[in-house]
Amino acid sequence: MKIVKCTKCKKYVHKTGKCFHCGNTVGFDEVEMPDIHENAAAEYSKVESLVESKKFAEALTLSHTVIEWMPNLAGIFWLRLLAKSKCSNAVELIQKGFNCEEDADFCNALTFSAGAERSAYQDVRSMVLTAQKALKAEVLNYEYQCKMKTNILQIKKTMKGEVDARKKKLFSLWAELEETEHSMYTLEKDCILLSKEHSDALDKAAQAASSIKTETYQLEECTAENLHKYQVRIGNILQQSEQAKDALESMKKQHPWVKSFNDLVKKRDEQVRQITNEISSLKIYEATVQQTLDEIDQIEQRHRTAIHAVETFDFLDAANLLGKDTYNTVLRGIGLDVDVQISVSSQGWQPNTTYTTPIDVDGDDSDDYYSAWGLPNDNY
């Protein structure tokens, strides 16, 4: 491929009709190129045509014929480099990136070239190395921007205070619940003592009735006198049991301690509901924090992949990460005055986190949360 000198920026570039440094389209001075062996001239010209037509596989195959006749021709190695990289010119090659330090064809092109031709190859090498450095910096900057779009800073700033406040509230609710349970236990014991006299009366009546039953089973016959005696005794037992039963029923319906106990039950149930709601709220907050952390991980992994690709001189992944406009800005920043000619995503990459819908606390899920706060999970 012919080398020309741009009369505007004085750079040596491959002839394409436009200087990729300054954008100049007129006033190019052609420089002398090595003579092509007559037995390889047609093939060399064909290889050039195939590369320009993007028939890269055919160009690579035909290049071997030229190398057989001219193994020291720098231009054929340059064409092979373009064909391997699936590029038709130097601009596409710079924009895609290639290993300008180790690629065999490029090293051969440098080794076997001289003067203006060598200057053109060195210029491409310099542009690729500069693009690599600029892309790494831009990818890191884009990573920072993506992270700043999340609420990670707000979470970092408020998380400790938020967790401490929630923890304090949970323990406060739990302490109130324990106090209520203790009051219920005390009142229950008082009620048991209060009803003990009547319960004992019922027990005694049951024992007396059982005793009469046993006696009657042992009799061979029952006289009218015995029948009357048993009827009197059973009547007394029924009267005692009815009185004890009525007293217990009256106590159950009217005694102020029973009302107090029922009020404590309602209070306890409300406290349990508040604790359950607080744990559910904590789960929602935890899910929100985890979503942000997952997004940060995704951002870091995506940008690490792009950085690794740039370090291996593959610029396409970083270009798709940044988007076409940003990539154009990077290239212009390194002195490439030509818009992106390769296929690049028009929009920059954005994290695609799948957000978890918070789940209400149920009987099973709450176990982990009770234990996490050091609280027993009693079933009420």
Secondary structure, DSSP 8 states (H G I E B T S, - for coil): --EEEETTT--EEE-SSS-TTT---S-EEE-------TTTHHHHHHHHHHHHTT-HHHHHHHHHHHHHH-TT-HHHHHHHHHHHTT-SSHHHHHHH---TTT-HHHHHHHHH--HHHHHHHHHHHHHHHHHHHHHHHHHHHHHHHHHHHTTHHHHHHHHHHHHHHHHHHHHHHHHHHHHHHHHHHHHHHHHHHHHHHHHHHHHHHHHHHHHHHHHHHH-S---HHHHHHHHHHHHHHHHHHHHHHHHHHHHHHH-HHHHHHHHHHHHHHHHHHHHHHHHHHHHHHHHHHHHHHHHHHHHHHHHHHHHHHHHTT--HHHHHHH-HHHHHHHHHHTT--S---S---SS---------------TTTHHHHHHHTT------
